[in-house]
Amino acid sequence: MTKQSETRDLVLDLIEEMDVGEAIPSERQLSAELGISRLTLRAALDDLAREGYVVRRRGAGTFVSEPKIAQELTMTSFTDDMRRRGLRPASKTLELRVSPAGARLGRLLHVSPSEPVVIASRLRLADGESMAIETVHVREKHVPGLTERDLEEQSFYELLKDRYGLVIVGGEQTIEPTVTDEDESAALGVPLHSPAFRFERITHSQTGEIVEFVESIYRGDRYRLVTTLSRPQERRRRKSQRAQTDGRFR
C-alpha cells in the first residue's frame, strides 16, 4: 500500500465520524497530526473528492459530502427510487418539443424518420439537490397533450400507465463513464468536466412495442452503481436442480 493510499484511508476513517457538511481540519493541521507531507495529504484529499467523500470549496476549505446514492441496475423510475430511499423527488423541465425522429431515433424506436417524436429533457432532483439530467424520446402519438406540468408533477412511467394506458415492463440499458459538458455542468451545478455516468435505455411495453429511448447523465459524485452477481455455472446448476425437482412431482 502506498503512502497516499494509507493517508486516504486515515482521512476516510476521520470523516466517517463527522457529520455531513462539517469542515475537516486544515491541510496544515492534518499533516501535522498524521505525520505526513502536505503534498501527500493533498493528493489523498483529491482522491476522496473525486470519489465523492468530500467537497473542496476554494477559499472555504474541505467539507464532508452527502453519502453517494447506491443505484441498483434494475427497472425502476427515478421517482420511485428516490421515494424508496426516503428522499423527496422533483423535476424541472428543461425542454419539451416535438421533432421528426430522424435516422438515429427512427432506428432506435423502430419508426419512420419522419415520425413525430416528443423530446422531453428534465433536471431530476432529490430533496432539492440536482442528481441527473434525463432526456426522454417517445412517439408523439403515445403521449398526446403532454405538458411541462405533467412532467413535473408525477413519474413519467405513472403518467404513461394512468393516462395513456402504456405499461413499461422491461428494456435494455447501457452505462458508460463520462464527464459533463458546459450545458450539463450548468444544469447540474457542478464544475465543467465533472465525472458522470451516461445511461442509455430503450424500454418496451407489455405487447413488446418499443415505447421510449432515454438518455441520462447522472452525477458521478452522488452515485455509485450496485448489482447482484452470481456465477453462470451456479445459475445453470440451480436451474437444473429445479427442473429435476419439478419432474419428480409431476
N, C-alpha and C positions, 0 to 999 in steps of 0.2 A: 504494500500500500504506500502510495506517495505521500509526501508531507502535505500537499494540497488536499488530497482526499481525506487524510486524517483530520486536517483543520476543518474541512467541510462537515465531517461527522460531529466534531466537537461543537461547532456552531449550531448544527441541526439539533443536537441534544439541548442546547441552551434555548433555542427559540420554541421548542416543543413545550417548554414550561412557561412560556409567555402568552399573553393574550393577543388576539388579532388586533392589528393596528398599533401595537406597542412598539416604541422605538428600541432597537437593540443598542448596546453600548457602542461608543465611537470606535473607529478602527484603532486609534491610539490606545484606548483603554483595553480593548480586546487583545491586541497584540501583546501588550504588557502582561495581561492576566494569563494568556495561553502560552507565553514564551515563544512566540513565532514572529517572523518578519511581517511588516505591514504589506509587503508585496505578495507574500503567500496568502495572507488573510484576504487581501482584496480579490485575488484570483478565486478563492473559495467562495466569497460572497457573490462574485459574478456568476459562478456555477449555480448557487442557490437562487439567484434572481432569475436565471434562465429557466430553472426548474419550477419557478412559481412559489417558492417558500417565503421569499422576501421581496419587497419592492423598494427600489432605491430612488429617492427623490432629491434632485440636485438642490444643494443648499439647505436641505432639511435633515437628511440622514437616511438610515435604512430601517424599514419597518416590517413587522411580521404580516404576511399576506393572509388573505382568506384561504382556507384549505381548498384544494382542487376538487372539482366535481368528478366522480367516477362515472364515465359514460359507458354503459353496457352496450354491447353491439347487438341490440335486439330491435324488433319492430315496435317503436313507440313514438308518440308525438312529444315535442318539446314541452308542451303544456302539461301533459300527464306526467312526464318525467320530473319536472320541477315541483309539481304538486305532491308527488310521492316523496320528495325529499323535504317537504315542509317549507318550500320556498314559494313566493308569490310570482307567478309567471305574468308577463305582459309583452305586448308587441307594439312597435311603432312602424307604420307603413312608410317605406322609403320611396316606393314606386309601384304604380298599378297602371298597366297599359295593355292594349291588345295589338298584336302584330302577326303578320304571316309567319308560319312556322319556319320557313326556310329549309335548306337542305339538312343541316345538322339536327335541328329539333324534329323535323319531319321523320328522319331516320330513327331517332330515339323514341318518339311517341307513336311510330308506325302510322303516320298520317301524310297526306299530301303536303308539299312545301307551301302551298297556298292556303292551307287550313288556318283559320284564325286561332291564335293561342293567347291566353291570358298570361302575362308575366307579372308576378307579384313579388316584390322584394321587401322583406321585413327585418327590422332590428329586433332580436329576441333578448328579453331582459329577465332577470331573476332578482327579486327584492330591489328593483330599481337599478341594478348593475347590468351593463351590456355583456352579453355572453356570446352572441353569434349573429351573423347575417345570413338569412335564408331566402333564397330566390326560387319560387315555385313556377313551373311552366305547366299549364293544363289547358286542354282544348276548351275554347270558349263555349261550345255547345254543352259542356258538362257543368258550367258554373254561370249561367245567365244571370245578369243583375248583380254580380259580385261587387261589393263596395269596400273602400278602405276601412270603414267602420266594422264591417263583417270580419275582416282580417284581424282587427284589434280586440274584438270582444270575446272570441272563443277559439278553441283549437280548430285548425283547418280540417282535420280529419272528422271532428264532431260536426262541423258545418257540412262537409260532403255527405255524411250519413244522414243527418237530421233534415237538411233542406233539399239535397239533390239525390238522395237515395243511393249514394255510392259508398260501399264499404271497402276500405283498404284491408286486404288480408295478407299481403306479402310483398316482396320486392327484392331487388339486388342493389347492393351498396358497395362503393369503393371509397377508400380513405387514403390520403397521402399527406405528408408533411409539406408545409409551405410557409411563406411569410406574407404579411399583409402589405397591400399596395397603398397608395395615398388615400384613395376613397375609402377603403376598408379600415384603414387606421383612423381616419377622421370619424367614421361612423361608430367604431368600437371604442374610441377614446384611448388608443394605445399608440406607442411610438411607431414610426414608419419601419417596416420590415420586422415587425414583431413575429415570433413563432406562432403558427396556427395550424389547424387541421382543416383540410378540404374534403368535405363529404360530397359524393355524387350518388343520388339514389333514384332508381326507377321503381315505381310501385304499380301494383295491379289489383283489380277488384275481384270479387267472388267469381265472376264469369271469366276471369283470365284476361280481361281487357286492360291495357296499359292506361293508367289514369294520369300520372304526373311524372315529371322529371324535376328533381330538386338539386340545386347546388347550394352548399352551405359552407361558411367559413366560421369555425369555432376558435375562440381564443386559446392558444396553447398554454398560456399561464393560468388558465382557470379549469382546464380539462385534462383528464388522463383517461385512456381507453382501457376497458376491462372486458375480458371474455373468459368463458369457461372452456377448458381444453380437456380432451381425452385422446388416448392413443387409438389410431384406426383399428388395430387388431383387437383391442379391447371392445370396441363398439361391435365389431363383427362377431366376437365370441359371445357377447351378451345377446345379440340378435339371434345367433344360432341356438343358444340355450332357451330363449323364449319360444322359438319355433318348435324345439323338441318337447318343451313343456306343453305347448298348445296341442301338439299331436297326441300326447298321452291322454288328454282329457276330451278328445273329440268323440 
